Amino acid sequence: MSAIFNFQSLLTVILLLICTCAYIRSLAPSVLDRNKTGLLGIFWKCARIGERKSPYVAVCCIVMAFSILFIQ
């Protein structure tokens, strides 16, 4: 089933996108800072969310991992 139609899979994809963009920006900031607007600006915005809301993102990742491992 596609991640679009399954809510838990959609949340997992969004969390992975946020974490990946924040990690890439920590390694090479110029890659994401070039594209702050437009379609590629989504990745810059995800990186900003991952940096600024990192405790909340970390808690969401732990909760999501727990639910995938033990509830499903």
HTML snippet that shows the backbone in 3Dmol.js (N, CA, C, O; Angstrom):
<script src="https://3Dmol.org/build/3Dmol-min.js"></script>
<div id="view" style="width:600px;height:400px;position:relative"></div>
<script>
const pdb = `
ATOM      1  N   MET A   1       0.837  -1.177   0.000  1.00  0.00           N
ATOM      2  CA  MET A   1       0.000   0.000   0.000  1.00  0.00           C
ATOM      3  C   MET A   1       0.885   1.245   0.000  1.00  0.00           C
ATOM      4  O   MET A   1       1.948   1.265   0.620  1.00  0.00           O
ATOM      5  N   SER A   2       0.445   2.246  -0.681  1.00  0.00           N
ATOM      6  CA  SER A   2       1.219   3.475  -0.806  1.00  0.00           C
ATOM      7  C   SER A   2       1.227   4.253   0.504  1.00  0.00           C
ATOM      8  O   SER A   2       0.296   4.157   1.303  1.00  0.00           O
ATOM      9  N   ALA A   3       2.290   5.024   0.713  1.00  0.00           N
ATOM     10  CA  ALA A   3       2.403   5.810   1.943  1.00  0.00           C
ATOM     11  C   ALA A   3       1.387   6.943   1.977  1.00  0.00           C
ATOM     12  O   ALA A   3       1.114   7.494   3.043  1.00  0.00           O
ATOM     13  N   ILE A   4       0.833   7.291   0.844  1.00  0.00           N
ATOM     14  CA  ILE A   4      -0.157   8.376   0.806  1.00  0.00           C
ATOM     15  C   ILE A   4      -1.467   7.938   1.448  1.00  0.00           C
ATOM     16  O   ILE A   4      -2.139   8.740   2.096  1.00  0.00           O
ATOM     17  N   PHE A   5      -1.828   6.689   1.276  1.00  0.00           N
ATOM     18  CA  PHE A   5      -3.114   6.215   1.754  1.00  0.00           C
ATOM     19  C   PHE A   5      -3.079   5.634   3.155  1.00  0.00           C
ATOM     20  O   PHE A   5      -4.129   5.428   3.763  1.00  0.00           O
ATOM     21  N   ASN A   6      -1.906   5.369   3.672  1.00  0.00           N
ATOM     22  CA  ASN A   6      -1.769   4.840   5.022  1.00  0.00           C
ATOM     23  C   ASN A   6      -1.195   5.952   5.900  1.00  0.00           C
ATOM     24  O   ASN A   6      -0.079   6.411   5.655  1.00  0.00           O
ATOM     25  N   PHE A   7      -1.929   6.385   6.905  1.00  0.00           N
ATOM     26  CA  PHE A   7      -1.543   7.548   7.704  1.00  0.00           C
ATOM     27  C   PHE A   7      -0.239   7.314   8.464  1.00  0.00           C
ATOM     28  O   PHE A   7       0.599   8.213   8.538  1.00  0.00           O
ATOM     29  N   GLN A   8      -0.058   6.138   9.023  1.00  0.00           N
ATOM     30  CA  GLN A   8       1.174   5.856   9.770  1.00  0.00           C
ATOM     31  C   GLN A   8       2.387   5.855   8.836  1.00  0.00           C
ATOM     32  O   GLN A   8       3.457   6.334   9.213  1.00  0.00           O
ATOM     33  N   SER A   9       2.231   5.329   7.645  1.00  0.00           N
ATOM     34  CA  SER A   9       3.332   5.355   6.685  1.00  0.00           C
ATOM     35  C   SER A   9       3.639   6.776   6.230  1.00  0.00           C
ATOM     36  O   SER A   9       4.801   7.127   6.022  1.00  0.00           O
ATOM     37  N   LEU A  10       2.615   7.581   6.077  1.00  0.00           N
ATOM     38  CA  LEU A  10       2.818   8.987   5.705  1.00  0.00           C
ATOM     39  C   LEU A  10       3.593   9.727   6.790  1.00  0.00           C
ATOM     40  O   LEU A  10       4.504  10.496   6.484  1.00  0.00           O
ATOM     41  N   LEU A  11       3.242   9.504   8.048  1.00  0.00           N
ATOM     42  CA  LEU A  11       3.975  10.129   9.152  1.00  0.00           C
ATOM     43  C   LEU A  11       5.429   9.653   9.203  1.00  0.00           C
ATOM     44  O   LEU A  11       6.333  10.437   9.493  1.00  0.00           O
ATOM     45  N   THR A  12       5.645   8.384   8.924  1.00  0.00           N
ATOM     46  CA  THR A  12       7.002   7.853   8.904  1.00  0.00           C
ATOM     47  C   THR A  12       7.832   8.503   7.804  1.00  0.00           C
ATOM     48  O   THR A  12       8.989   8.861   8.027  1.00  0.00           O
ATOM     49  N   VAL A  13       7.254   8.654   6.634  1.00  0.00           N
ATOM     50  CA  VAL A  13       7.962   9.294   5.521  1.00  0.00           C
ATOM     51  C   VAL A  13       8.275  10.748   5.843  1.00  0.00           C
ATOM     52  O   VAL A  13       9.370  11.219   5.538  1.00  0.00           O
ATOM     53  N   ILE A  14       7.348  11.461   6.445  1.00  0.00           N
ATOM     54  CA  ILE A  14       7.584  12.867   6.800  1.00  0.00           C
ATOM     55  C   ILE A  14       8.685  12.980   7.849  1.00  0.00           C
ATOM     56  O   ILE A  14       9.561  13.838   7.738  1.00  0.00           O
ATOM     57  N   LEU A  15       8.648  12.124   8.861  1.00  0.00           N
ATOM     58  CA  LEU A  15       9.705  12.142   9.886  1.00  0.00           C
ATOM     59  C   LEU A  15      11.071  11.812   9.298  1.00  0.00           C
ATOM     60  O   LEU A  15      12.067  12.447   9.644  1.00  0.00           O
ATOM     61  N   LEU A  16      11.122  10.832   8.419  1.00  0.00           N
ATOM     62  CA  LEU A  16      12.390  10.494   7.773  1.00  0.00           C
ATOM     63  C   LEU A  16      12.893  11.636   6.891  1.00  0.00           C
ATOM     64  O   LEU A  16      14.097  11.883   6.829  1.00  0.00           O
ATOM     65  N   LEU A  17      11.991  12.326   6.216  1.00  0.00           N
ATOM     66  CA  LEU A  17      12.371  13.475   5.391  1.00  0.00           C
ATOM     67  C   LEU A  17      12.947  14.597   6.244  1.00  0.00           C
ATOM     68  O   LEU A  17      13.966  15.188   5.886  1.00  0.00           O
ATOM     69  N   ILE A  18      12.303  14.893   7.367  1.00  0.00           N
ATOM     70  CA  ILE A  18      12.783  15.942   8.266  1.00  0.00           C
ATOM     71  C   ILE A  18      14.154  15.586   8.827  1.00  0.00           C
ATOM     72  O   ILE A  18      15.059  16.420   8.836  1.00  0.00           O
ATOM     73  N   CYS A  19      14.308  14.358   9.292  1.00  0.00           N
ATOM     74  CA  CYS A  19      15.591  13.937   9.870  1.00  0.00           C
ATOM     75  C   CYS A  19      16.701  13.912   8.827  1.00  0.00           C
ATOM     76  O   CYS A  19      17.827  14.320   9.111  1.00  0.00           O
ATOM     77  N   THR A  20      16.396  13.441   7.631  1.00  0.00           N
ATOM     78  CA  THR A  20      17.403  13.383   6.574  1.00  0.00           C
ATOM     79  C   THR A  20      17.838  14.770   6.139  1.00  0.00           C
ATOM     80  O   THR A  20      19.029  15.016   5.950  1.00  0.00           O
ATOM     81  N   CYS A  21      16.888  15.676   5.978  1.00  0.00           N
ATOM     82  CA  CYS A  21      17.237  17.043   5.570  1.00  0.00           C
ATOM     83  C   CYS A  21      18.060  17.756   6.639  1.00  0.00           C
ATOM     84  O   CYS A  21      18.996  18.486   6.313  1.00  0.00           O
ATOM     85  N   ALA A  22      17.725  17.557   7.893  1.00  0.00           N
ATOM     86  CA  ALA A  22      18.503  18.175   8.973  1.00  0.00           C
ATOM     87  C   ALA A  22      19.917  17.604   9.011  1.00  0.00           C
ATOM     88  O   ALA A  22      20.872  18.338   9.264  1.00  0.00           O
ATOM     89  N   TYR A  23      20.059  16.311   8.763  1.00  0.00           N
ATOM     90  CA  TYR A  23      21.378  15.687   8.761  1.00  0.00           C
ATOM     91  C   TYR A  23      22.218  16.182   7.581  1.00  0.00           C
ATOM     92  O   TYR A  23      23.400  16.483   7.745  1.00  0.00           O
ATOM     93  N   ILE A  24      21.617  16.266   6.406  1.00  0.00           N
ATOM     94  CA  ILE A  24      22.343  16.765   5.237  1.00  0.00           C
ATOM     95  C   ILE A  24      22.758  18.210   5.444  1.00  0.00           C
ATOM     96  O   ILE A  24      23.861  18.596   5.058  1.00  0.00           O
ATOM     97  N   ARG A  25      21.893  19.015   6.045  1.00  0.00           N
ATOM     98  CA  ARG A  25      22.241  20.412   6.284  1.00  0.00           C
ATOM     99  C   ARG A  25      23.355  20.545   7.313  1.00  0.00           C
ATOM    100  O   ARG A  25      24.138  21.493   7.244  1.00  0.00           O
ATOM    101  N   SER A  26      23.445  19.625   8.262  1.00  0.00           N
ATOM    102  CA  SER A  26      24.532  19.687   9.239  1.00  0.00           C
ATOM    103  C   SER A  26      25.872  19.319   8.599  1.00  0.00           C
ATOM    104  O   SER A  26      26.916  19.818   9.017  1.00  0.00           O
ATOM    105  N   LEU A  27      25.847  18.450   7.588  1.00  0.00           N
ATOM    106  CA  LEU A  27      27.077  18.061   6.902  1.00  0.00           C
ATOM    107  C   LEU A  27      27.508  19.071   5.846  1.00  0.00           C
ATOM    108  O   LEU A  27      28.679  19.444   5.773  1.00  0.00           O
ATOM    109  N   ALA A  28      26.559  19.509   5.035  1.00  0.00           N
ATOM    110  CA  ALA A  28      26.851  20.429   3.937  1.00  0.00           C
ATOM    111  C   ALA A  28      25.746  21.475   3.842  1.00  0.00           C
ATOM    112  O   ALA A  28      24.797  21.299   3.078  1.00  0.00           O
ATOM    113  N   PRO A  29      25.852  22.556   4.602  1.00  0.00           N
ATOM    114  CA  PRO A  29      24.771  23.546   4.621  1.00  0.00           C
ATOM    115  C   PRO A  29      24.522  24.233   3.282  1.00  0.00           C
ATOM    116  O   PRO A  29      23.398  24.657   3.011  1.00  0.00           O
ATOM    117  N   SER A  30      25.531  24.349   2.453  1.00  0.00           N
ATOM    118  CA  SER A  30      25.358  25.068   1.194  1.00  0.00           C
ATOM    119  C   SER A  30      24.450  24.327   0.223  1.00  0.00           C
ATOM    120  O   SER A  30      23.873  24.939  -0.676  1.00  0.00           O
ATOM    121  N   VAL A  31      24.320  23.023   0.395  1.00  0.00           N
ATOM    122  CA  VAL A  31      23.473  22.240  -0.510  1.00  0.00           C
ATOM    123  C   VAL A  31      22.011  22.653  -0.375  1.00  0.00           C
ATOM    124  O   VAL A  31      21.320  22.822  -1.380  1.00  0.00           O
ATOM    125  N   LEU A  32      21.543  22.815   0.841  1.00  0.00           N
ATOM    126  CA  LEU A  32      20.137  23.165   1.058  1.00  0.00           C
ATOM    127  C   LEU A  32      19.899  24.669   1.123  1.00  0.00           C
ATOM    128  O   LEU A  32      18.786  25.125   0.860  1.00  0.00           O
ATOM    129  N   ASP A  33      20.912  25.439   1.464  1.00  0.00           N
ATOM    130  CA  ASP A  33      20.715  26.886   1.587  1.00  0.00           C
ATOM    131  C   ASP A  33      20.590  27.583   0.246  1.00  0.00           C
ATOM    132  O   ASP A  33      20.120  28.719   0.179  1.00  0.00           O
ATOM    133  N   ARG A  34      21.004  26.916  -0.824  1.00  0.00           N
ATOM    134  CA  ARG A  34      20.859  27.506  -2.167  1.00  0.00           C
ATOM    135  C   ARG A  34      19.398  27.633  -2.567  1.00  0.00           C
ATOM    136  O   ARG A  34      19.016  28.602  -3.222  1.00  0.00           O
ATOM    137  N   ASN A  35      18.595  26.682  -2.186  1.00  0.00           N
ATOM    138  CA  ASN A  35      17.205  26.595  -2.644  1.00  0.00           C
ATOM    139  C   ASN A  35      16.249  26.856  -1.486  1.00  0.00           C
ATOM    140  O   ASN A  35      15.691  25.924  -0.908  1.00  0.00           O
ATOM    141  N   LYS A  36      16.065  28.128  -1.154  1.00  0.00           N
ATOM    142  CA  LYS A  36      15.153  28.449  -0.055  1.00  0.00           C
ATOM    143  C   LYS A  36      13.728  28.678  -0.536  1.00  0.00           C
ATOM    144  O   LYS A  36      12.799  28.708   0.271  1.00  0.00           O
ATOM    145  N   THR A  37      13.548  28.838  -1.826  1.00  0.00           N
ATOM    146  CA  THR A  37      12.214  29.057  -2.384  1.00  0.00           C
ATOM    147  C   THR A  37      11.972  28.024  -3.479  1.00  0.00           C
ATOM    148  O   THR A  37      12.897  27.354  -3.938  1.00  0.00           O
ATOM    149  N   GLY A  38      10.743  27.910  -3.877  1.00  0.00           N
ATOM    150  CA  GLY A  38      10.389  26.986  -4.938  1.00  0.00           C
ATOM    151  C   GLY A  38      10.143  25.579  -4.432  1.00  0.00           C
ATOM    152  O   GLY A  38       9.951  25.349  -3.238  1.00  0.00           O
ATOM    153  N   LEU A  39      10.155  24.653  -5.363  1.00  0.00           N
ATOM    154  CA  LEU A  39       9.861  23.262  -5.019  1.00  0.00           C
ATOM    155  C   LEU A  39      10.951  22.656  -4.145  1.00  0.00           C
ATOM    156  O   LEU A  39      10.645  21.900  -3.223  1.00  0.00           O
ATOM    157  N   LEU A  40      12.204  22.967  -4.411  1.00  0.00           N
ATOM    158  CA  LEU A  40      13.296  22.435  -3.598  1.00  0.00           C
ATOM    159  C   LEU A  40      13.403  23.124  -2.239  1.00  0.00           C
ATOM    160  O   LEU A  40      14.152  22.674  -1.372  1.00  0.00           O
ATOM    161  N   GLY A  41      12.660  24.207  -2.054  1.00  0.00           N
ATOM    162  CA  GLY A  41      12.620  24.882  -0.760  1.00  0.00           C
ATOM    163  C   GLY A  41      11.966  24.042   0.322  1.00  0.00           C
ATOM    164  O   GLY A  41      12.139  24.309   1.511  1.00  0.00           O
ATOM    165  N   ILE A  42      11.217  23.028  -0.088  1.00  0.00           N
ATOM    166  CA  ILE A  42      10.588  22.120   0.879  1.00  0.00           C
ATOM    167  C   ILE A  42      11.660  21.421   1.711  1.00  0.00           C
ATOM    168  O   ILE A  42      11.488  21.228   2.915  1.00  0.00           O
ATOM    169  N   PHE A  43      12.769  21.041   1.065  1.00  0.00           N
ATOM    170  CA  PHE A  43      13.837  20.361   1.791  1.00  0.00           C
ATOM    171  C   PHE A  43      14.512  21.308   2.781  1.00  0.00           C
ATOM    172  O   PHE A  43      14.895  20.893   3.875  1.00  0.00           O
ATOM    173  N   TRP A  44      14.660  22.582   2.401  1.00  0.00           N
ATOM    174  CA  TRP A  44      15.239  23.574   3.309  1.00  0.00           C
ATOM    175  C   TRP A  44      14.319  23.779   4.508  1.00  0.00           C
ATOM    176  O   TRP A  44      14.782  23.884   5.644  1.00  0.00           O
ATOM    177  N   LYS A  45      13.020  23.834   4.250  1.00  0.00           N
ATOM    178  CA  LYS A  45      12.057  24.008   5.340  1.00  0.00           C
ATOM    179  C   LYS A  45      12.039  22.793   6.271  1.00  0.00           C
ATOM    180  O   LYS A  45      11.922  22.944   7.487  1.00  0.00           O
ATOM    181  N   CYS A  46      12.153  21.609   5.712  1.00  0.00           N
ATOM    182  CA  CYS A  46      12.221  20.400   6.546  1.00  0.00           C
ATOM    183  C   CYS A  46      13.476  20.406   7.403  1.00  0.00           C
ATOM    184  O   CYS A  46      13.448  19.974   8.555  1.00  0.00           O
ATOM    185  N   ALA A  47      14.583  20.897   6.839  1.00  0.00           N
ATOM    186  CA  ALA A  47      15.819  20.987   7.620  1.00  0.00           C
ATOM    187  C   ALA A  47      15.671  21.982   8.760  1.00  0.00           C
ATOM    188  O   ALA A  47      16.175  21.741   9.857  1.00  0.00           O
ATOM    189  N   ARG A  48      14.993  23.089   8.519  1.00  0.00           N
ATOM    190  CA  ARG A  48      14.767  24.076   9.578  1.00  0.00           C
ATOM    191  C   ARG A  48      13.885  23.513  10.679  1.00  0.00           C
ATOM    192  O   ARG A  48      14.133  23.753  11.861  1.00  0.00           O
ATOM    193  N   ILE A  49      12.864  22.772  10.300  1.00  0.00           N
ATOM    194  CA  ILE A  49      12.003  22.133  11.303  1.00  0.00           C
ATOM    195  C   ILE A  49      12.814  21.145  12.132  1.00  0.00           C
ATOM    196  O   ILE A  49      12.674  21.094  13.354  1.00  0.00           O
ATOM    197  N   GLY A  50      13.661  20.360  11.468  1.00  0.00           N
ATOM    198  CA  GLY A  50      14.484  19.386  12.175  1.00  0.00           C
ATOM    199  C   GLY A  50      15.478  20.028  13.120  1.00  0.00           C
ATOM    200  O   GLY A  50      15.785  19.461  14.169  1.00  0.00           O
ATOM    201  N   GLU A  51      15.993  21.212  12.766  1.00  0.00           N
ATOM    202  CA  GLU A  51      16.947  21.901  13.629  1.00  0.00           C
ATOM    203  C   GLU A  51      16.256  22.581  14.803  1.00  0.00           C
ATOM    204  O   GLU A  51      16.711  22.466  15.941  1.00  0.00           O
ATOM    205  N   ARG A  52      15.189  23.272  14.542  1.00  0.00           N
ATOM    206  CA  ARG A  52      14.543  24.081  15.575  1.00  0.00           C
ATOM    207  C   ARG A  52      13.666  23.270  16.507  1.00  0.00           C
ATOM    208  O   ARG A  52      13.554  23.598  17.688  1.00  0.00           O
ATOM    209  N   LYS A  53      13.055  22.240  16.011  1.00  0.00           N
ATOM    210  CA  LYS A  53      12.143  21.412  16.815  1.00  0.00           C
ATOM    211  C   LYS A  53      12.756  20.043  17.101  1.00  0.00           C
ATOM    212  O   LYS A  53      12.036  19.050  17.201  1.00  0.00           O
ATOM    213  N   SER A  54      14.062  19.988  17.230  1.00  0.00           N
ATOM    214  CA  SER A  54      14.734  18.688  17.330  1.00  0.00           C
ATOM    215  C   SER A  54      14.288  17.837  18.523  1.00  0.00           C
ATOM    216  O   SER A  54      14.180  16.622  18.358  1.00  0.00           O
ATOM    217  N   PRO A  55      14.021  18.391  19.713  1.00  0.00           N
ATOM    218  CA  PRO A  55      13.531  17.501  20.784  1.00  0.00           C
ATOM    219  C   PRO A  55      12.182  16.868  20.450  1.00  0.00           C
ATOM    220  O   PRO A  55      11.949  15.697  20.754  1.00  0.00           O
ATOM    221  N   TYR A  56      11.301  17.638  19.829  1.00  0.00           N
ATOM    222  CA  TYR A  56       9.988  17.099  19.472  1.00  0.00           C
ATOM    223  C   TYR A  56      10.098  16.081  18.345  1.00  0.00           C
ATOM    224  O   TYR A  56       9.407  15.062  18.351  1.00  0.00           O
ATOM    225  N   VAL A  57      10.965  16.358  17.381  1.00  0.00           N
ATOM    226  CA  VAL A  57      11.175  15.414  16.282  1.00  0.00           C
ATOM    227  C   VAL A  57      11.781  14.131  16.814  1.00  0.00           C
ATOM    228  O   VAL A  57      11.400  13.046  16.374  1.00  0.00           O
ATOM    229  N   ALA A  58      12.710  14.225  17.746  1.00  0.00           N
ATOM    230  CA  ALA A  58      13.326  13.029  18.332  1.00  0.00           C
ATOM    231  C   ALA A  58      12.295  12.192  19.077  1.00  0.00           C
ATOM    232  O   ALA A  58      12.293  10.966  18.962  1.00  0.00           O
ATOM    233  N   VAL A  59      11.427  12.834  19.831  1.00  0.00           N
ATOM    234  CA  VAL A  59      10.379  12.102  20.553  1.00  0.00           C
ATOM    235  C   VAL A  59       9.426  11.434  19.564  1.00  0.00           C
ATOM    236  O   VAL A  59       9.017  10.292  19.768  1.00  0.00           O
ATOM    237  N   CYS A  60       9.077  12.142  18.500  1.00  0.00           N
ATOM    238  CA  CYS A  60       8.198  11.546  17.484  1.00  0.00           C
ATOM    239  C   CYS A  60       8.859  10.347  16.814  1.00  0.00           C
ATOM    240  O   CYS A  60       8.189   9.353  16.533  1.00  0.00           O
ATOM    241  N   CYS A  61      10.163  10.426  16.556  1.00  0.00           N
ATOM    242  CA  CYS A  61      10.873   9.295  15.954  1.00  0.00           C
ATOM    243  C   CYS A  61      10.889   8.090  16.889  1.00  0.00           C
ATOM    244  O   CYS A  61      10.725   6.954  16.442  1.00  0.00           O
ATOM    245  N   ILE A  62      11.083   8.330  18.170  1.00  0.00           N
ATOM    246  CA  ILE A  62      11.093   7.227  19.142  1.00  0.00           C
ATOM    247  C   ILE A  62       9.707   6.596  19.254  1.00  0.00           C
ATOM    248  O   ILE A  62       9.580   5.372  19.284  1.00  0.00           O
ATOM    249  N   VAL A  63       8.684   7.418  19.313  1.00  0.00           N
ATOM    250  CA  VAL A  63       7.311   6.901  19.392  1.00  0.00           C
ATOM    251  C   VAL A  63       6.965   6.119  18.127  1.00  0.00           C
ATOM    252  O   VAL A  63       6.346   5.058  18.198  1.00  0.00           O
ATOM    253  N   MET A  64       7.366   6.645  16.973  1.00  0.00           N
ATOM    254  CA  MET A  64       7.075   5.963  15.713  1.00  0.00           C
ATOM    255  C   MET A  64       7.822   4.630  15.637  1.00  0.00           C
ATOM    256  O   MET A  64       7.260   3.629  15.190  1.00  0.00           O
ATOM    257  N   ALA A  65       9.075   4.612  16.067  1.00  0.00           N
ATOM    258  CA  ALA A  65       9.834   3.364  16.061  1.00  0.00           C
ATOM    259  C   ALA A  65       9.202   2.336  16.998  1.00  0.00           C
ATOM    260  O   ALA A  65       9.108   1.158  16.652  1.00  0.00           O
ATOM    261  N   PHE A  66       8.772   2.771  18.177  1.00  0.00           N
ATOM    262  CA  PHE A  66       8.112   1.868  19.127  1.00  0.00           C
ATOM    263  C   PHE A  66       6.833   1.296  18.534  1.00  0.00           C
ATOM    264  O   PHE A  66       6.555   0.103  18.659  1.00  0.00           O
ATOM    265  N   SER A  67       6.051   2.169  17.881  1.00  0.00           N
ATOM    266  CA  SER A  67       4.782   1.680  17.323  1.00  0.00           C
ATOM    267  C   SER A  67       5.018   0.732  16.161  1.00  0.00           C
ATOM    268  O   SER A  67       4.267  -0.228  15.990  1.00  0.00           O
ATOM    269  N   ILE A  68       6.053   0.982  15.354  1.00  0.00           N
ATOM    270  CA  ILE A  68       6.323   0.084  14.232  1.00  0.00           C
ATOM    271  C   ILE A  68       6.854  -1.255  14.722  1.00  0.00           C
ATOM    272  O   ILE A  68       6.490  -2.301  14.186  1.00  0.00           O
ATOM    273  N   LEU A  69       7.712  -1.229  15.740  1.00  0.00           N
ATOM    274  CA  LEU A  69       8.325  -2.474  16.204  1.00  0.00           C
ATOM    275  C   LEU A  69       7.382  -3.332  17.044  1.00  0.00           C
ATOM    276  O   LEU A  69       7.380  -4.556  16.913  1.00  0.00           O
ATOM    277  N   PHE A  70       6.586  -2.706  17.901  1.00  0.00           N
ATOM    278  CA  PHE A  70       5.838  -3.492  18.878  1.00  0.00           C
ATOM    279  C   PHE A  70       4.325  -3.513  18.675  1.00  0.00           C
ATOM    280  O   PHE A  70       3.665  -4.437  19.150  1.00  0.00           O
ATOM    281  N   ILE A  71       3.771  -2.550  18.002  1.00  0.00           N
ATOM    282  CA  ILE A  71       2.312  -2.515  17.861  1.00  0.00           C
ATOM    283  C   ILE A  71       1.866  -3.182  16.569  1.00  0.00           C
ATOM    284  O   ILE A  71       0.849  -3.875  16.558  1.00  0.00           O
ATOM    285  N   GLN A  72       2.596  -2.991  15.493  1.00  0.00           N
ATOM    286  CA  GLN A  72       2.176  -3.580  14.224  1.00  0.00           C
ATOM    287  C   GLN A  72       2.351  -5.062  14.208  1.00  0.00           C
ATOM    288  O   GLN A  72       2.042  -5.710  13.208  1.00  0.00           O
TER     289      GLN A  72
END
`;
const viewer = $3Dmol.createViewer("view");
viewer.addModel(pdb, "pdb");
viewer.setStyle({}, {cartoon: {color: "spectrum"}});
viewer.zoomTo();
viewer.render();
</script>
